[in-house]
């Protein structure tokens, strides 16, 4: 999510407060400045969390609350709130996550954990660089397609992304940028096409479908996939009306023809649209399964940053599901690769970022639990290690009626014995 002017947010906020009758006295009498600051921050977190479209502001507000506790010297509370805010920020995407991670690194630095603070700062810096490269396509090399990346690595980088799907024009720019991970979003340069701009939901779905195909697709196939419950004549009529609405919307942003027709097929004009799915697939196909190097790690971090949520998560069509499942599994695989690499390098904080994402996507995975326990043991946080294993075993039994395997139980006991040996050394 990128920050932009949203004049509707003030109206949403006022409307929410009116509806909920929250025009009570927000500022209590006789509050000391410090108490008042805490009260306002906590109230802000509560209210913003309930206003549609303002959740990302609430996450940042919670990070500021963590800073307030840091100023008071309550380091444990600051760290707990800061870590929770950062975890929540991962679902927001965009610039929110690195902001929250920078604040978390400040808290860690004040606690004396300079190594983890440094890792956090490096991670947030990499995320910010990726965002800058994403929103500034004019920095691309003339005559070449430059993907979103953390460093310019020339012919050894990611310059061979499928041209038929996302190739840029001669100046390296794109007319539109489409995000297919998480909610479907469309950008014209830095400006997002607001949901209210779509004449119908189907016009949005038609654009998503053409981006999903990434190649010419026949009219009959479009009708079958988008209007399966209508007869051929009715479906054809609705399709051409929807196509008209979509083209009219596109014409508000560019005079270029984006949807082209030929040989009885429709497609997005090659070179006009940058699509995150094809960036993600190109990177992972090149990097997964290879011997990990710093270059490949950066490539996979770039791909991981693109995965903002399930593929086309707000579209309900059968043709989405197979690709959605495939990309979800690919995301888990790349995060396992990254987590394993960071564990070997003893970069436990960075490993945990990816492990937590794996656990969220596959809460029953013993492989993910193994990585999580190893990372916590590496940090020396054996209390958290015990809590995580106990919670996993409880979830497994209550929801699936089974217990952890012998192998993962033995691994857990081995880590606990290491702790015992350390304590008695």
Residue, then its C-alpha position, 0 to 999 in steps of 0.5 A: x500500500x502506497x501513501x496517497x491523498x485520500x480525501x474520503x478518509x476524513x469523511x469515513x472517520x466522521x461518519x463512523x464516529x457519528x454512527x457509533x456515537x463516539x462524540x463523547x469527551x475524548x480527552x479526560x480532565x486532569x490528565x498529566x501530559x504523559x498519561x494523556x499521550x498514552x490515552x490518545x494513542x490507545x484510543x487512536x489504535x482502537x478507533x482506527x482499527x474499526x474504520x474501513x480503509x484506515x487499518x494501516x494508519x492504526x498499525x503505524x499508530x501502534x508502533x508510535x505507542x511502542x515508542x511512547x513506552x520506550x520513552x517511559x523506560x518500559x522496554x518489555x512493553x515497548x518490544x511486545x507492542x512494536x513486534x505485534x505492530x510489525x507482524x500486523x504491518x506485513x499484511x498491509x504491504x507497501x511502505x507501512x512494513x518498513x516504517x514499523x520495522x525501523x521503529x522496532x529496530x529503534x526499540x531493540x537498539x535501546x535494549x542493547x540488542x544491536x545485532x538484531x537491530x542492525x538486521x532489522x534496519x538492513x531488512x527495512x532498507x532493502x524493502x524501501x529500496x524495492x519500493x523506490x524501484x517499483x514506483x520510479x520506473x523512469x530509473x530503468x535503463x533505456x531500451x531494457x526492461x528492469x524488474x523490481x530488484x534490490x541491486x543492479x546486477x546487469x546480465x546476471x540479474x533479472x533482466x530476462x523476465x518474460x517479454x510477452x507478459x511484462x515487457x516495457x517500451x523503449x524507455x523502460x516504462x509501463x502504462x499500467x502496473x497491476x498487483x495480483x497478489x492480495x486484493x487486485x489493484x491497478x496503478x497508472x504510474x504512481x496513481x492507483x485506480x480507485x475502486x469507485x472508478x470501476x463502472x462494474x465489478x465485472x469490468x475489473x474482473x475482465x482486466x484481471x482475467x486478461x492479466x491472468x491469462x498473459x496471452x491471447x484468449x478467445x472470446x468463447x473462452x472469456x465467456x465461459x470463464x467469466x459468465x459460465x451461467x449465462x447462455x451464449x447470446x446473453x453472455x456475449x452481450x454482457x461481455x461487450x458492454x463490460x469491455x466497453x466500460x473497461x476501455x472507457x476507464x482506460x481511456x481516462x488515463x492514456x490514449x494508448x490501446x491497452x486491450x488489443x484484438x486480433x485473430x478472434x482473440x483479446x489480450x493486453x498489449x505486450x509492453x503496456x502492463x507490469x504484472x507482479x505475478x510474472x515478476x514473481x514467477x520469473x525470479x523463483x524459476x531462476x533462483x529456487x533449487x540453486x546454491x544460495x548466494x547473496x545475489x540469489x538471496x536478494x532475488x528471492x527477497x524481491x520475490x517475497x516482497x511481491x507476494x502481498x497475499x494470496x493470488x487474486x484473493x478477492x476474485x471468486x472464480x474456478x480458474x483462479x484456484x489452481x494458480x492460487x494454490x501453485x503460487x502459494x506453495x512456491x511462496x512457501x518454498x522460497x521462504x523456506x530457502x531464505x529461512x534456511x539460509x539466514x539460519x546458517x548465517x545466524x541471522x535469526x531475526x530475518x529468518x523469523x520473518x519468513x518462518x512466521x509467514x510460512x506458519x501463517x500459510x501452513x499452520x500444520x507444517x512440521x517443517x516450518x515448526x522445525x525452522x521456527x524452533x531452530x531460530x528461537x533456539x539460536x536466539x537463546x529464547x527457550x521460553x518462546x521455543x517451549x510455548x511455540x511447540x506446546x501451542x503447535x501440539x495443542x492445535x494439531x490435536x484439537x483440530x486434526x486429532x493427531x500428535x506431533x511426529x516422533x521426529x519433530x518431538x525428538x528434535x524439540x527434546x534435543x533443543x531442550x537438552x541443549x538448553x539444560x546443558x548450557x544452564x549446567x555448564 
